[in-house]
């Protein structure tokens, strides 16, 4: 039985090689995409944790992920002493 199997592989080596390379590429892409998804999750957790904030200030219109920079209106006048701590985190557009 093994002789017939190996004889068939020798006869159809090109088809077998294409199938092995194709299966390897599919598995490699699956591992690559799984690593990419894991990296995104890890990056978000590390970035939020590195800020060390105890509270977050969001607009009432914010929903879902925080991706928009122009959520806050630009303040007019002088900032209050309490907001001096937050000025490093707020991005003005």
Backbone as a ProteinNet text record, in pm:
[ID]
protein_1_A
[PRIMARY]
XXXXXXXXXXXXXXXXXXXXXXXXXXXXXXXXXXXXXXXXXXXXXXXXXXXXXXXXXXXXXXXXXXXXXXXXXXXXXXXXXXXXXXXXXXXXX
[TERTIARY]
81.2	0	86.2	193.7	281.6	349.8	379.8	443.2	352.5	222.9	127.4	114.2	112.8	99.8	218.6	339.9	458.5	471.9	429.7	432.4	336	222.8	127.1	182.6	252.9	313.7	423.4	499.8	603.9	539.1	432	364.5	298.3	241.4	170.1	242.2	374.1	451.7	418	390.4	362.7	230.2	128.4	1.2	16.3	91.9	114.7	191.5	292.6	371.2	285.9	201	111.5	15	-37.4	-130.2	-60.3	61.6	135.9	170.3	215.9	249.1	122.9	11.9	-113.4	-162.4	-158.1	-200.8	-109.3	20.9	115	88	55.6	24.3	-103.5	-203.7	-329.1	-305.6	-230.3	-201.5	-115.1	-18.1	66.9	-14.5	-105.3	-189.3	-280.4	-332	-415	-336.9	-213.6	-130.6	-92.7	-64.2	-27.9	-143.9	-263.3	-379.1	-416.4	-401.2	-428.2	-329.7	-203.8	-105.3	-134.1	-181.8	-215	-331	-433.3	-548	-504.2	-422.8	-371.9	-287.4	-210.5	-128.8	-212.3	-322.3	-411.2	-471.8	-519.7	-578.7	-475	-356.9	-251.1	-207.9	-200.5	-159	-258.4	-386.6	-488.6	-477.4	-466.5	-456.1	-331.1	-218.1	-94	-98.5	-158.4	-165.8	-254.2	-370.6	-461.1	-398.9	-332.4	-268.4	-149.2	-77.2	41.5	6.1	-112.1	-152.5	-169.6	-220.4	-235.6	-349.2	-444.8	-557	-653.6	-714.6	-815	-954.7	-971.6	-1101	-1078.7	-1181.5	-1175.3	-1287.9	-1260.4	-1359.5	-1401.1	-1530.1	-1581.9	-1702.6	-1727.9	-1846	-1969.5	-2086.7	-2210.4	-2239.6	-2185	-2208.5	-2113.5	-2015.9	-1918.6	-1984	-1968.5	-2017	-1921.9	-1910.7	-1820.2	-1675.3	-1588.4	-1446.4	-1418.1	-1315.3	-1275.7	-1174.4	-1220.8	-1132.3	-1126.8	-1225.7	-1230.2	-1153	-1075.7	-998.7	-1083.3	-1170.5	-1247.9	-1373.1	-1365.4	-1481.8	-1512.1	-1409.5	-1426.1	-1419.2	-1495.3	-1484.5	-1363.1	-1304.4	-1189.8	-1236.4	-1174.6	-1220.4	-1186.4	-1268.6	-1242.6	-1208.6	-1119.9	-1082.3	-965.9	-943.5	-831.6	-875.4	-789.7	-825.3	-823.8	-906.7	-911.5	-792.4	-754.9	-640.7	-662.7	-788.6	-816.2	-786.9	-798.9	-779.7	-634.4	-543.8	-403.2	-344.8	-393.6	-343.1	-381.4	-496.7	-547.3	-495	-430.8	-391.2	-295.6	-220.1	-128.2	-199.2	-322.2	-391.8	-491.4	-532.5	-636.1	-571	-624.2	-572.7	-664.4	-611.3	-691.6	-682.3	-796.2	-792.5	-803.8
-118.6	0	125.8	127.4	243.7	263.3	153.1	162.6	231.4	199.3	262.6	411.2	442.6	582.5	664.4	615.3	690	694.2	589.6	591.4	697.3	711.7	813	953.2	972.7	1101.7	1135.9	1037.5	1061.8	1100.1	1034.6	1062.6	1200.9	1238.9	1366.6	1463.8	1470.4	1552.3	1700.7	1748.3	1890.9	1929.6	1847.6	1876.2	1871.1	1774.6	1761.8	1882.9	1927	2042.5	2169.1	2188.4	2304.2	2299.2	2182.6	2169.3	2198.2	2149.8	2172	2319.9	2383.8	2526.6	2608.8	2575.5	2647.1	2634.2	2513.8	2493.7	2568.7	2569.7	2643.8	2793.6	2847.2	2989.6	3024.9	2940.2	2965.9	2965.1	2868.7	2863.5	2981.6	3020	3134.9	3263.7	3283	3403.2	3404.4	3288.7	3281	3319.5	3270.6	3306.5	3454.5	3505.6	3646.6	3737.5	3707.4	3789.4	3776	3657.8	3640.7	3723.7	3726.5	3809.4	3957.1	3997.3	4137.6	4181.8	4099.3	4131.1	4137	4043.1	4044.7	4167	4210.8	4330.6	4455.5	4465.9	4581.3	4587.4	4475.1	4472.2	4507.4	4452.5	4479.2	4624.9	4683	4822.5	4917.1	4889.9	4973.4	4965.7	4845.4	4828.8	4897.3	4883.3	4943.8	5095.5	5148.3	5293.9	5356.5	5297.7	5350.7	5336.3	5225.4	5205.4	5296.8	5332.8	5417.4	5560.9	5605.7	5742.5	5757.8	5656.6	5659.1	5747.2	5773.3	5859.9	5782.8	5853.7	5792.9	5815.1	5920.7	5950.8	6002.8	5990.5	6038.5	6138.8	6242.7	6344.7	6324.1	6297.6	6273.9	6361.8	6385	6458.3	6369.8	6431.9	6354.2	6283	6333.6	6272.8	6157.7	6132.5	6026.2	5890.2	5803.9	5666.4	5573.8	5453	5358	5390.7	5365.3	5391.6	5540.3	5579.9	5720.5	5739.6	5781.4	5796.4	5938.8	6020.4	6155.8	6250.2	6338.6	6434.8	6557.7	6598	6719.5	6701.1	6634.5	6611.6	6734.2	6805.3	6918.4	7049.8	7147	7280.6	7350.8	7438.6	7514	7613.9	7614.8	7703.2	7849.4	7935.4	8078.8	8131.5	8227.5	8282.4	8207.4	8230.8	8168	8037.2	7935.9	7809.9	7824.9	7750.7	7753.5	7674.7	7698.2	7625	7473.7	7430.1	7286.4	7219.4	7293.7	7231.7	7231.9	7290.9	7294.2	7153.3	7062.2	6925.7	6855.3	6886.2	6816.5	6870.5	6985.5	7046.9	6961.1	6874.5	6787.8	6677.4	6645.9	6535.4	6580	6704.9	6750	6791.9	6742.4	6777.6	6879.2	6992.2	7096.3	7080.4	7088.4	7076.1	7210.9
0	0	0	80.6	82.7	-52	-118.8	-250.4	-351.5	-346.5	-438	-404.8	-277	-235.5	-282.8	-260.6	-302.5	-453.9	-520.8	-667.3	-720.7	-656.1	-698.4	-671.3	-557.6	-528	-629	-667.5	-767.5	-900.3	-935.7	-1061.8	-1059.9	-948.6	-938.1	-845.1	-853.1	-760.8	-772.9	-894.4	-910.9	-844.5	-860.9	-794.5	-642.3	-595.3	-451.6	-397.9	-472.7	-431	-427.5	-526.7	-528.7	-410.6	-378.3	-265.9	-133.2	-115.9	8.3	24	-84.6	-77.8	-51.8	-115.6	-93.8	48.9	103.3	241.7	338.5	309.5	394.3	391.1	272.6	262.2	337.5	329.3	401.2	551.9	601.6	745.2	788.9	705.6	739.8	744.7	651.5	653.4	775.7	813.7	934.4	1059	1071.7	1186.2	1183.2	1065.4	1053.2	1093.6	1047.2	1082.1	1229.3	1286.4	1429.5	1512.5	1472.2	1541.2	1526.9	1409.3	1386.7	1475.6	1486	1572.5	1718.6	1760.2	1897.6	1926.3	1827.2	1844.2	1860.1	1784.4	1797.8	1937.8	1987.7	2122.2	2228.3	2214.6	2311.4	2306.7	2187	2174.1	2240.4	2224.6	2287.6	2438.8	2492.4	2637.6	2692.6	2623	2670.8	2661.5	2555.5	2539.1	2645.7	2669.2	2770.9	2909.3	2933.8	3063.5	3086.5	2979.5	2993.7	3028.6	2992.6	3024.7	3175.3	3240.3	3385.1	3433.5	3347.8	3386.9	3475.8	3567.9	3654.2	3599.6	3521.3	3461.6	3320.4	3235.9	3098.8	3076.2	3000	2968.9	2824.1	2802.2	2668	2642.5	2515.4	2475.4	2492.9	2507	2514.2	2383.2	2273.7	2142.6	2112.8	2197	2172.7	2195.7	2099.1	2113.9	2041.2	2087.2	2024.4	2058.2	1961.8	1981.8	1978.1	2046.1	2048.4	1936.1	1821.1	1706.6	1655.2	1684.2	1629.7	1720	1659.3	1736.7	1767.1	1675.2	1691.7	1774.1	1887.9	1972.5	2057.9	2101.2	2191.5	2113.4	2157.4	2100	2159	2082.2	2130.4	2236.3	2353.5	2460	2429.3	2480.2	2468.7	2606.9	2614	2743.7	2804.3	2930.9	3000.9	3065.1	3065.5	3131.8	3282.9	3349.1	3495.4	3550.1	3676.3	3734.4	3738.5	3748.7	3752.8	3619.2	3509.9	3379	3334.7	3412.5	3374.9	3365.1	3445.1	3443.5	3313.7	3259	3141.9	3010.2	3009.6	2883.7	2802.7	2864.2	2791.5	2714.2	2748.6	2685	2579.1	2582.1	2489.1	2357.7	2248.1	2115.7	2054.3	2016	1952.1	1801.6	1734.7	1588.4	1523.3
[MASK]
+++++++++++++++++++++++++++++++++++++++++++++++++++++++++++++++++++++++++++++++++++++++++++++

